[in-house]
């Protein structure tokens, strides 16, 4: 009944549209010249290259005079040259928010920090935070702050804070006004976001009834863009984001789609026609209001990756349990047992993203990683056997390709994307010519991020058609179309440039060259005449550049670049059940050091620079090869009882007695907890008071190894009972303590005086956690406004249990998680939503 009333309301709305809120961007630093070039970036979510090609052919056959409104035809009639790429391809993972991040930053997923619409953040302390931007609470956090509050300069939406690379708008800062219309990432631009009625956020959800809001969303994009163009001088860069093609392609499981074989090409052509009509309205306004700016405008149309017929209902769906069982079946012995048991303890989790599934292996802090290398090698073997099974009948199986981190990668300080191994199923590999296969494998490697907080996982699986990864616990049905696959229709994407001054060479280059979505940002910067330094750090050159008042093709090497190698010394760390390996690795171009020393526990090992070796009999080695040099020591350790040891290293450059040489000395100091570690003990946990921005707990907890943090989580019905599924947008944390290294470590890291100790083995008293009261409002408003089924109440009530003196929760409850420095946590429900609201109303003294 609830869904029916929503659909009737939307249908009754007729030609209504959603409104928008305007978030100001930075003001231009210098005046814009009257003859400055302009650009419009049109992002069409899910548009396939073959569909755009067929559509353009239809326009040409109608002499650019179709019977429907067409912005592309308008451009062609007005003398703009249209150049469509026949070889544009996505970065991998290339779907949803991952593609949006690549498009707007010009970086591969290893640098954007956003590897999909559903992903985890695996921290070095062993924690896993789940982000699901297809769920109601997180989807609202794409545009808004908790409680649907509008962002401002200091408070930004959750999704934006996760973005690690600068946007094209930030690179254009000072070079003119940029406006992003309803795009999901608008940092650095004047950002027009959907109003808070819910329809705009509903459109990003993969729900059957959410698809009905997408026409309102796309009309909102059109109307908001027209408002921008009529409000004054046109922006240097205007970004329009349309969702109609992906929604109409059964990606949101429309009832009108056939579960057996939806004709996605036909559906996309029909919905592209609607989007093209919106574009015509926008271009006509620009042409009428600013005719000179219109002639100086370059239009770039880019898809986010193609959609293919996959899954639907229960056909071709791979749940996390299915994946774990298939990987276990491809393994044996202890490896198979671990794959089957690890998900129950959240030691191994899967983030499903259409045709892509990302696997995360839980890692603890240093000293607690003894089995990680074995677990990675276990997964690697299972994946390789799944790609090329011994049973040839299974060669057309569920896995089309994969990228994974081997156990040996843990001892390698290079970026993870340089250490990853990749593979394709024989069925897919045999379909590709050698050059295409090489590019594909290179892009798979660039899908792994680096740094202590891993968001891209430890293995990325690409399902073979018609399989798709699904989440049976999510409040959304399986779609009839999948994104992110490796087949041509999914890996290739739409890309078109329309300009009045494109040269023949530019048209030929765009048509025939190997192009990627990473090329959009450098090309926009070049077309808009941004300073050269605005392109610093981008992995690819621009496609076009101005030459004698014409946009000409830029000849360049367009191979997928290898990830950058570190230009400074980096320390390495690897564990096994019986030993720890520590070391230092650096490029050989650095000046040779005078001294290198490594220490594990009480043992210190010094390198002899004259002999180029460590002392004979030590468990250490030095090597120099392939432009790198490395020092490493592998030291046996005893893990039978809890022990705190120190690991340290120092590299002093040649002439370290000279002034300023100390600034070039490289040190690392790592306290490591060895042996078995139990979870903390919670003796007392009560709410003292709750305010708008924080709550205060009366907490008594202890752990001999030291306490690390306390987390407060709003456990909703979908995430209840499973720590790895509690939504990141509904939680907050407060640091309790750490392993604090002694001040002597700064001067003498290799000496026994360099020690560490837990700063907080016990807490007994008030602890304030920055948990905004708006989170509860946000969760309720998101699920109500977006009309999402919250799931059954029984598991939530069972998980909450009997908390003394409280009524049971109605929709959610607050759960506290106290964690120690070994990465182990103890959870306890402590407050129902009813009691929390009453506490907030009472406030804090």
C-alpha positions in Angstrom: 0.0 0.0 0.0 2.8 2.4 0.8 4.6 1.8 -2.6 1.3 2.1 -4.4 0.5 5.5 -2.8 4.0 6.8 -3.7 3.6 5.8 -7.4 0.2 7.4 -7.6 1.6 10.6 -6.1 4.4 10.6 -8.6 2.1 9.9 -11.6 -0.2 12.6 -10.4 2.7 15.0 -10.3 2.8 14.8 -14.1 5.5 17.1 -15.3 6.6 18.1 -11.8 10.3 18.1 -10.9 12.4 18.2 -7.9 13.8 21.4 -6.5 17.3 22.2 -5.5 19.4 23.9 -2.9 22.4 26.0 -4.0 25.7 25.7 -2.1 28.1 28.5 -2.9 31.5 27.8 -4.4 34.7 29.8 -4.3 34.7 33.2 -6.0 37.0 33.6 -9.1 40.3 35.2 -8.2 40.8 37.0 -11.5 38.3 38.4 -14.0 37.4 36.1 -16.9 38.3 37.4 -20.3 35.2 38.0 -22.6 36.6 35.5 -25.2 37.4 32.8 -22.6 36.4 29.2 -23.6 33.6 27.4 -21.8 32.7 23.7 -21.4 29.7 21.6 -20.5 30.3 18.2 -19.1 27.3 15.9 -19.5 27.5 12.7 -17.5 25.0 10.1 -18.5 25.0 7.3 -15.9 25.2 3.8 -17.5 25.2 4.9 -21.2 26.8 2.3 -23.4 29.0 3.2 -26.3 27.1 1.1 -28.9 23.8 2.8 -27.9 25.3 6.3 -28.4 26.8 5.2 -31.8 23.4 3.9 -33.0 21.7 7.1 -31.8 24.1 9.3 -33.6 23.6 7.3 -36.8 19.8 7.8 -36.5 20.3 11.6 -36.2 22.5 11.6 -39.3 19.9 9.5 -41.2 17.3 12.2 -40.3 19.6 15.0 -41.5 19.9 16.2 -37.9 16.2 17.0 -37.9 14.6 14.2 -35.8 11.0 14.2 -34.8 12.0 14.8 -31.2 14.0 17.5 -29.4 17.7 16.7 -29.6 20.6 18.7 -28.2 23.1 16.7 -30.2 21.2 17.5 -33.4 21.1 21.2 -32.4 24.9 21.3 -32.0 25.4 19.6 -35.4 23.0 22.0 -37.2 24.8 24.9 -35.6 28.2 23.9 -37.0 29.6 21.9 -34.1 31.6 18.9 -35.1 30.7 15.7 -33.2 33.5 13.2 -32.5 32.5 10.0 -30.8 35.1 7.6 -29.5 34.9 4.0 -30.7 37.4 2.8 -28.0 36.6 4.7 -24.8 36.9 2.4 -21.7 36.3 2.7 -18.0 38.8 2.3 -15.2 38.3 -0.7 -12.9 36.4 -1.0 -10.7 34.2 1.1 -13.1 30.7 1.4 -11.8 28.5 3.7 -9.7 30.4 6.1 -7.5 33.7 4.7 -8.5 33.2 5.9 -12.0 31.9 9.2 -10.8 35.0 9.7 -8.7 37.3 8.8 -11.7 35.4 11.1 -14.0 35.5 14.2 -11.8 39.1 13.7 -10.5 41.0 12.2 -13.5 42.5 9.6 -11.2 42.3 5.8 -11.2 40.5 4.1 -8.3 43.8 3.5 -6.5 43.9 7.3 -5.8 40.2 8.4 -5.6 39.3 6.7 -2.3 35.9 5.7 -3.6 36.0 2.2 -5.1 32.2 1.7 -5.5 28.8 2.4 -4.2 29.2 -0.2 -1.5 32.6 -0.7 0.1 34.4 -1.1 3.4 37.2 0.8 5.0 39.7 -1.6 6.6 41.8 0.1 9.2 45.2 -0.8 10.5 43.8 -1.4 13.9 41.6 -4.2 12.5 38.3 -2.4 12.2 35.9 -2.6 9.3 33.6 0.3 8.5 30.8 -0.4 5.9 29.7 2.3 3.5 26.6 1.5 1.5 25.5 4.5 -0.6 22.7 2.5 -2.1 21.1 2.3 1.4 18.8 5.0 2.6 21.0 6.5 5.4 24.2 6.6 3.4 22.5 7.7 0.2 21.2 10.9 2.0 24.8 11.5 3.1 25.9 11.9 -0.5 24.4 15.4 -0.5 23.6 16.2 3.1 24.9 16.3 6.7 23.1 14.2 9.5 19.5 15.1 9.8 19.4 16.3 6.2 21.2 19.5 7.1 22.7 21.5 4.3 26.5 21.4 4.1 28.6 24.5 4.6 32.3 25.3 4.3 33.2 23.5 7.4 30.7 20.6 7.4 30.7 18.5 4.2 28.7 15.4 3.2 30.1 12.0 4.1 30.8 11.0 0.5 32.7 14.1 -0.2 35.0 13.7 2.8 36.0 10.2 1.6 37.3 11.6 -1.7 41.1 11.6 -1.6 41.9 13.3 -4.9 41.1 16.9 -6.0 38.2 17.5 -8.3 38.4 19.3 -11.6 36.6 22.2 -9.9 39.4 22.5 -7.3 42.0 22.4 -10.0 40.1 25.2 -11.8 39.9 27.3 -8.6 40.5 31.0 -9.5 40.1 30.4 -13.2 36.4 30.9 -13.3 33.1 29.8 -12.0 32.3 26.1 -11.9 28.7 24.8 -11.3 27.9 21.1 -10.7 24.1 20.4 -11.1 22.9 17.4 -9.0 26.2 15.6 -9.5 27.3 13.4 -6.5 30.7 15.0 -6.1 30.7 18.8 -6.3 33.7 19.8 -4.1 35.2 23.1 -5.2 32.2 24.1 -7.4 29.0 26.0 -6.9 27.0 22.9 -6.1 23.3 22.5 -6.8 22.0 19.5 -4.7 18.4 18.1 -4.6 16.1 19.6 -2.2 15.4 17.7 0.9 12.0 16.3 -0.1 13.5 12.9 -0.7 12.9 12.4 -4.4 16.4 13.4 -5.4 18.0 11.0 -3.0 15.5 8.3 -3.8 16.7 8.4 -7.4 20.1 7.1 -6.4 18.7 4.0 -4.7 18.4 0.6 -6.4 14.8 0.2 -5.7 11.9 -0.8 -7.8 9.9 2.3 -6.9 12.9 4.5 -6.8 13.2 4.3 -10.5 9.9 6.3 -10.8 11.6 9.3 -9.2 14.4 9.5 -11.8 12.4 11.4 -14.4 11.8 14.0 -11.7 15.5 14.0 -11.0 16.5 14.5 -14.7 14.0 17.3 -15.2 15.4 18.9 -12.1 18.9 18.8 -13.6 17.5 20.5 -16.7 15.6 23.2 -14.9 18.4 23.9 -12.4 20.9 24.3 -15.3 18.5 26.7 -17.1 18.3 28.8 -13.9 22.0 28.9 -13.8 22.3 30.1 -17.4 19.7 32.8 -16.9 21.1 34.1 -13.7 24.1 35.8 -15.2 27.3 35.1 -17.0 27.6 31.4 -17.9 30.1 29.3 -15.8 33.4 28.3 -17.3 32.5 24.7 -16.5 28.9 23.4 -16.1 28.4 19.8 -15.1 25.0 18.1 -15.7 24.3 14.6 -14.3 21.5 12.5 -15.7 20.4 9.2 -14.3 17.6 8.2 -16.7 19.5 5.8 -18.9 20.7 3.7 -16.0 17.3 3.7 -14.3 15.5 2.8 -17.5 17.9 0.0 -18.2 16.4 -2.1 -15.4 19.2 -1.3 -13.1 16.6 -0.3 -10.5 14.5 -3.4 -11.2 11.5 -1.7 -12.8 8.4 -3.8 -13.0 8.2 -3.1 -16.7 11.5 -4.9 -17.4 11.5 -8.5 -18.5 13.2 -10.7 -16.1 14.1 -13.1 -18.9 15.9 -11.0 -21.4 15.5 -7.2 -21.2 16.5 -5.5 -24.4 18.8 -3.0 -22.8 20.0 -1.4 -26.1 16.4 -0.5 -27.0 15.6 0.7 -23.5 18.8 2.8 -23.4 18.0 4.4 -26.9 14.6 5.4 -25.7 15.8 6.9 -22.4 18.8 8.6 -24.2 16.3 10.4 -26.4 14.7 11.9 -23.3 18.0 13.0 -21.9 19.0 14.5 -25.2 15.7 16.4 -25.1 16.7 17.9 -21.7 20.1 18.8 -23.2 18.4 20.6 -26.1 16.5 22.8 -23.7 19.7 23.8 -21.8 21.6 24.5 -25.0 18.8 26.6 -26.4 18.8 28.8 -23.3 22.6 29.2 -23.5 22.3 30.0 -27.3 19.6 32.6 -26.8 21.0 34.2 -23.6 24.7 34.1 -24.4 25.2 33.4 -28.1 29.0 34.2 -28.1 29.6 32.0 -25.1 27.6 29.3 -26.8 30.0 29.3 -29.8 33.0 29.1 -27.5 31.6 26.1 -25.6 32.9 22.6 -25.9 30.5 19.9 -24.9 31.8 16.6 -23.6 29.4 13.7 -23.0 30.6 10.8 -21.0 29.0 7.6 -19.7 30.0 5.9 -16.4 30.3 2.4 -17.8 27.9 0.2 -19.7 25.1 -1.9 -18.3 24.5 -5.5 -19.4 21.7 -8.0 -18.9 22.5 -9.8 -15.7 20.8 -11.5 -12.7 17.3 -10.5 -12.1 15.2 -12.2 -9.4 17.2 -15.3 -8.4 18.8 -16.0 -11.7 22.5 -15.4 -11.8 22.7 -13.9 -8.3 25.8 -14.5 -6.2 25.3 -13.8 -2.6 28.3 -13.5 -0.2 27.5 -17.0 1.0 27.5 -18.3 -2.5 30.9 -16.7 -3.2 32.5 -18.0 0.0 31.2 -21.5 -0.7 32.5 -21.4 -4.3 35.9 -20.2 -3.2 36.0 -22.9 -0.4 35.0 -25.6 -2.9 38.0 -24.5 -5.0 40.3 -25.0 -2.0 41.1 -27.8 0.4 42.2 -28.5 4.0 42.7 -25.6 6.4 42.3 -23.0 3.6 38.8 -24.2 2.7 37.9 -24.4 6.4 39.0 -20.8 6.9 37.1 -19.4 3.9 33.9 -21.0 5.3 34.3 -19.9 8.9 35.9 -16.5 8.5 32.8 -14.6 7.4 31.0 -15.6 10.6 33.5 -13.7 12.6 33.8 -10.8 10.0 37.4 -11.9 9.3 36.4 -12.0 5.6 33.7 -9.8 4.1 32.4 -9.1 0.6 31.1 -5.8 -0.8 28.7 -6.6 -3.7 28.7 -4.0 -6.6 26.8 -5.4 -9.5 29.3 -7.5 -11.6 32.1 -6.6 -9.1 32.7 -8.1 -5.6 35.4 -6.8 -3.3 36.8 -9.1 -0.7 38.4 -7.7 2.5 40.6 -9.7 4.9 40.5 -8.3 8.4 43.9 -7.3 9.6 44.9 -6.4 13.1 47.6 -4.0 14.3 51.3 -4.9 14.2 52.0 -8.1 16.0 48.5 -9.5 15.4 48.9 -10.2 11.7 50.6 -13.6 11.9 48.1 -15.4 9.6 47.3 -12.6 7.2 49.8 -13.6 4.6 48.5 -17.2 4.7 45.0 -16.0 4.4 45.8 -13.9 1.3 47.6 -16.8 -0.3 44.7 -19.0 0.5 42.3 -16.6 -1.3 44.8 -16.2 -4.2 44.8 -20.0 -4.8 41.1 -20.2 -4.6 40.6 -17.3 -7.1 43.1 -18.7 -9.5 41.5 -22.1 -9.5 38.1 -20.5 -9.9 39.3 -18.6 -13.0 40.7 -21.7 -14.7 39.1 -24.7 -13.1 40.5 -28.1 -13.8 37.0 -29.2 -14.9 36.8 -27.8 -18.4 33.0 -27.9 -18.2 33.2 -25.2 -15.6 35.5 -23.0 -17.7 32.4 -20.9 -18.6 31.9 -20.5 -14.8 31.0 -17.6 -12.5 34.3 -15.7 -12.5 35.5 -13.7 -15.5 38.5 -11.9 -14.0 40.1 -11.0 -10.8 42.9 -9.0 -9.1 44.3 -10.0 -5.8 47.0 -9.3 -3.3 49.4 -12.3 -2.7 50.8 -13.0 0.8 54.3 -11.8 -0.4 52.9 -8.4 -1.1 52.9 -7.7 2.7 56.6 -7.5 2.7 56.8 -5.1 -0.2 56.7 -1.3 0.4 55.7 -0.4 -3.1 52.1 0.8 -3.7 49.6 -2.0 -3.6 48.7 -1.4 -7.2 52.3 -2.3 -8.1 52.2 -5.6 -6.1 48.8 -6.9 -7.2 48.4 -10.0 -9.3 45.7 -10.2 -12.0 44.1 -12.9 -14.2 41.3 -13.5 -16.6 39.2 -16.6 -17.3 40.3 -18.4 -20.5 36.9 -17.8 -22.0 37.4 -14.0 -21.7 41.2 -13.9 -22.3 40.8 -15.8 -25.6 38.3 -13.2 -26.9 40.8 -10.3 -26.6 43.6 -9.3 -28.9 46.9 -9.0 -27.1 47.0 -5.2 -26.9 43.5 -5.0 -25.5 44.3 -7.7 -23.0 47.4 -5.9 -21.8 45.5 -2.7 -21.3 42.7 -4.5 -19.4 45.1 -6.2 -17.0 46.9 -2.9 -16.4 43.7 -1.2 -15.5 42.8 -4.0 -13.1 46.0 -3.3 -11.3 45.2 0.4 -10.9 42.1 -0.6 -8.9 44.0 -1.1 -5.6 44.5 1.8 -3.3 47.4 2.3 -0.9 47.9 3.5 2.6 46.8 2.3 6.0 43.1 2.6 5.4 42.2 0.2 2.6 38.9 0.8 0.8 39.4 -1.3 -2.4 39.8 -4.6 -0.6 42.4 -7.4 -0.9 40.8 -9.1 -3.9 38.4 -7.7 -6.5 36.3 -10.3 -8.3 34.6 -9.6 -11.7 31.7 -11.9 -12.3 31.2 -13.5 -15.7 27.9 -12.8 -17.5 25.1 -13.4 -16.5 26.2 -13.5 -12.9 26.0 -10.5 -10.5 26.9 -10.0 -6.9 23.9 -9.3 -4.7 23.2 -8.6 -1.0 20.2 -10.7 0.3 20.1 -8.6 3.5 19.9 -5.2 1.8 16.4 -3.6 1.5 16.5 -3.6 -2.3 15.6 -6.3 -4.9 18.2 -7.7 -7.4 18.4 -5.7 -10.6 17.9 -7.1 -14.1 21.0 -5.3 -15.3 24.6 -5.3 -13.9 27.4 -2.8 -14.0 31.1 -3.2 -13.7 31.7 -6.2 -15.9 34.7 -6.9 -18.1 32.8 -7.7 -21.3 32.8 -5.1 -24.1 29.3 -3.7 -23.4 30.3 -3.0 -19.8 34.0 -2.1 -20.1 33.5 0.3 -22.9 31.6 3.5 -22.3 30.1 6.4 -24.2 32.4 9.4 -24.9 31.7 12.3 -27.3 33.2 15.7 -27.8 31.3 18.4 -29.7 33.0 21.7 -30.6 32.9 24.4 -33.2 36.6 24.4 -33.6 37.7 20.8 -33.6 40.3 20.0 -36.2 40.3 17.0 -38.5 43.1 15.5 -36.5 41.1 16.0 -33.3 38.1 14.2 -34.7 40.2 11.4 -36.0 42.1 11.1 -32.7 39.0 11.0 -30.6 37.4 8.5 -32.9 40.2 6.0 -33.1 42.5 6.4 -30.0 42.3 4.4 -26.9 40.5 6.7 -24.5 39.6 6.4 -20.8 37.4 8.2 -18.3 40.6 9.4 -16.7 41.1 11.6 -19.8 38.1 13.8 -19.1 39.6 16.0 -16.4 42.9 16.8 -18.2 41.0 17.4 -21.4 38.6 19.8 -19.7 41.5 21.7 -18.1 43.2 22.0 -21.4 40.1 23.1 -23.3 39.4 25.7 -20.6 43.0 27.1 -20.8 43.8 26.3 -17.2 47.5 26.8 -16.1 49.8 23.9 -16.8 50.3 23.3 -13.0 46.6 22.6 -12.7 47.3 19.2 -14.3 50.0 18.3 -11.9 49.7 14.7 -10.6 47.2 13.5 -13.3 48.2 10.1 -14.7 47.1 10.9 -18.3 47.6 13.7 -20.8 44.8 15.8 -22.3 43.2 14.7 -25.6 42.9 18.2 -27.0 44.7 21.5 -26.8 44.3 24.9 -28.4 46.5 25.6 -31.4 46.0 28.7 -33.5 42.4 29.2 -32.1 41.5 25.6 -32.9 41.2 22.5 -30.8 43.8 20.1 -32.0 44.6 16.5 -31.1 47.4 15.9 -28.6 49.7 13.1 -29.7 50.9 11.2 -26.6 51.5 7.7 -25.2 48.1 6.6 -24.1 49.0 3.3 -22.4 47.8 2.7 -18.9 50.6 4.2 -16.8 52.1 2.2 -14.0 51.5 3.4 -10.5 54.0 5.9 -9.3 56.9 4.4 -7.3 57.9 6.1 -4.0 60.7 8.6 -4.3 61.7 8.3 -0.6 62.7 5.7 1.8 59.8 3.5 3.1 59.7 1.0 5.9 58.4 -2.5 5.4 56.7 -4.9 7.7 55.7 -8.6 7.3 54.6 -11.2 9.9 54.4 -15.0 10.0 53.4 -17.2 12.9 57.0 -17.6 13.9 58.8 -14.4 12.8 58.6 -10.7 12.0 60.4 -9.1 9.0 61.2 -5.4 9.2 63.3 -3.3 6.8 63.8 -0.2 4.8 63.4 0.1 1.0 64.3 3.1 -1.2 65.1 4.1 -4.8 68.7 3.7 -5.7 68.7 7.3 -6.9 68.9 8.5 -3.3 72.3 9.3 -1.9 73.8 6.1 -0.3 73.4 6.2 3.5 76.2 6.3 6.0 74.2 4.2 8.5 71.3 1.8 8.5 70.1 0.0 11.6 67.2 -2.3 12.3 65.9 -3.5 15.7 63.3 -6.1 16.7 62.8 -6.5 20.4 66.1 -6.5 22.2 68.1 -7.4 19.1 69.8 -4.6 17.0 71.3 -5.1 13.6 73.7 -2.6 11.9 74.6 -2.5 8.3 78.2 -2.0 7.3 78.3 0.6 4.5 81.9 -0.2 3.6 81.3 -3.9 3.2 77.7 -3.4 2.0 76.5 -6.2 4.3 75.3 -7.0 7.8 77.5 -8.8 10.2 77.8 -12.5 9.4 75.3 -14.7 11.2 72.6 -12.1 11.5 69.2 -12.8 10.0 69.5 -9.8 7.8 70.2 -9.1 4.1 70.9 -6.2 1.8 70.0 -6.1 -1.9 70.2 -3.6 -4.7 68.4 -4.4 -8.0 66.0 -2.8 -10.6 66.7 0.7 -9.3 65.8 -0.1 -5.7 67.9 -1.0 -2.6 66.5 -2.7 0.5 67.6 -3.8 4.0 65.6 -6.3 5.9 65.9 -8.6 8.9 63.7 -11.6 9.8 63.7 -12.2 13.5 62.0 -15.2 15.3 59.3 -14.3 17.8 57.5 -16.1 20.6 53.7 -15.8 20.3 52.8 -18.2 23.1 52.1 -15.4 25.6 51.1 -11.7 25.3 54.2 -9.6 24.8 54.9 -6.0 23.8 58.0 -5.6 21.7 59.5 -2.7 19.8 60.6 -2.7 16.2 62.5 0.3 14.8 64.8 1.4 12.0 67.0 4.4 11.1 68.5 5.4 7.8 71.0 8.3 8.0 72.1 9.8 4.7 75.7 10.4 3.7 77.2 13.4 5.5 74.6 13.4 8.3 77.0 15.7 10.3 76.3 18.5 7.9 73.7 21.1 8.8 70.2 20.1 8.1 71.1 16.4 7.5 69.1 15.3 10.4 65.9 16.4 8.6 66.8 13.8 5.9 67.1 10.9 8.4 64.4 8.3 8.0 63.2 6.6 11.2 60.3 4.3 12.0 59.2 3.0 15.4 56.5 0.4 15.7 55.2 -1.1 19.0 53.9 -4.6 18.4 51.7 -6.7 20.5 52.5 -10.4 20.1 50.6 -13.5 21.3 47.0 -14.2 22.2 44.9 -11.2 23.0 41.4 -11.3 24.5 38.7 -8.7 24.1 38.3 -5.9 26.7 36.1 -6.3 29.7 33.1 -3.9 30.1 32.2 -3.6 33.8 29.8 -0.7 33.6 28.1 1.1 30.7 25.4 3.7 31.3 24.3 6.9 29.7 25.0 10.0 31.7 23.3 12.5 29.3 22.8 13.2 25.6 23.0 16.5 23.8 22.7 17.7 20.2 26.3 17.1 19.4 27.5 14.4 21.8 26.6 12.0 24.5 28.4 11.2 27.7 28.8 7.6 29.0 29.6 6.4 32.4 32.1 3.7 31.3 34.2 1.2 33.3 36.3 -1.0 31.1 39.7 -2.5 31.2 42.3 -4.4 29.2 45.8 -5.3 30.3 47.1 -4.6 26.8 45.6 -1.2 26.7 42.3 0.3 25.5 42.1 2.0 22.1 38.7 3.5 21.5 35.0 3.4 22.2 32.5 3.5 19.3 28.8 4.3 19.5 26.7 2.9 16.7 23.1 3.4 15.8 22.2 -0.2 15.1 19.3 -0.3 12.6 17.3 -3.3 11.5 19.5 -4.1 8.5 22.8 -4.1 10.3 21.8 -5.4 13.7 23.8 -8.4 15.0 26.5 -8.2 12.4 29.4 -5.9 13.2 30.6 -5.6 9.6 27.2 -4.4 8.5 26.7 -1.5 10.9 26.6 1.6 8.6 29.5 3.9 8.9 27.3 7.0 8.5 25.5 6.1 11.8 28.4 5.8 14.1 31.0 7.8 16.0 34.2 7.1 17.9 36.2 8.5 20.7 39.9 7.6 21.4 40.6 6.1 24.8 44.3 5.4 24.7 47.1 4.0 22.6 50.5 2.4 22.7 52.6 5.4 23.5 56.2 5.3 22.5 58.8 6.8 24.8 60.3 10.3 24.1 63.7 8.6 23.8 62.6 6.9 20.6 62.8 10.2 18.7 66.6 10.5 19.4 67.6 6.8 19.7 65.0 4.5 18.1 67.6 1.6 18.0 68.5 1.7 21.7 66.7 -0.2 24.6 65.6 3.1 26.0 63.1 3.3 23.2 60.1 1.6 24.7 56.3 1.8 24.6 53.4 1.3 27.1 49.6 1.4 27.0 48.4 4.8 28.0 44.9 3.6 29.1 44.7 0.1 30.5 41.5 1.1 32.3 38.9 3.7 32.1 36.4 4.4 34.9 34.3 7.4 34.7 32.6 9.8 32.2 33.6 9.5 28.5 32.1 11.9 25.9 31.6 10.6 22.4 30.8 13.0 19.5 27.5 11.3 18.5 25.1 13.8 16.9 21.5 13.5 18.0 20.7 14.2 14.3 21.8 10.7 13.4 18.7 9.1 14.8 16.6 11.8 13.1 18.6 11.1 9.9 18.0 7.4 10.0 14.2 7.7 10.6 13.8 10.5 8.0 15.9 8.7 5.4 13.8 5.5 5.7 10.5 7.4 5.8 11.1 10.0 3.1 12.8 7.5 0.9 10.1 4.9 1.6 12.5 2.1 2.3 11.5 -1.1 4.0 13.3 -1.2 7.3 13.3 -4.9 7.7 11.8 -7.1 10.4 11.8 -5.9 14.0 12.3 -9.3 15.7 16.1 -9.5 15.1 16.5 -6.0 16.4 14.6 -6.8 19.6 16.5 -10.0 20.1 19.8 -8.3 19.7 18.9 -5.5 22.1 17.8 -8.0 24.7 16.8 -6.9 28.1 18.6 -3.7 29.0 17.8 -2.8 32.6 15.0 -0.3 33.1 14.3 0.4 29.4 11.5 -0.1 27.0 12.4 -2.1 23.9 13.5 -0.1 20.8 11.0 0.8 18.1 13.3 1.3 15.2 16.9 1.1 16.4 19.2 1.2 19.4 22.6 2.5 20.5 25.3 0.0 20.8 28.8 0.6 22.3 31.9 -1.1 21.1 35.0 -0.9 23.3 38.2 -2.0 21.5 41.7 -2.6 22.7 45.0 -1.8 21.0 45.2 -5.5 19.7 42.2 -4.8 17.6 39.7 -6.9 19.6 36.3 -5.4 20.6 33.5 -6.0 23.0 30.0 -4.9 22.1 27.0 -4.1 24.3 23.6 -2.6 23.6 22.9 0.2 26.1 20.1 2.5 25.0 16.9 2.1 23.0 15.8 4.8 20.5 13.0 5.8 22.9 15.3 6.3 25.9 17.8 8.2 23.7 15.2 10.7 22.5 14.1 11.2 26.0 17.7 11.8 27.1 18.3 14.3 24.3 15.2 16.2 25.2 16.4 16.4 28.8 19.9 17.6 27.6 23.2 17.8 29.4 23.8 20.1 32.3 
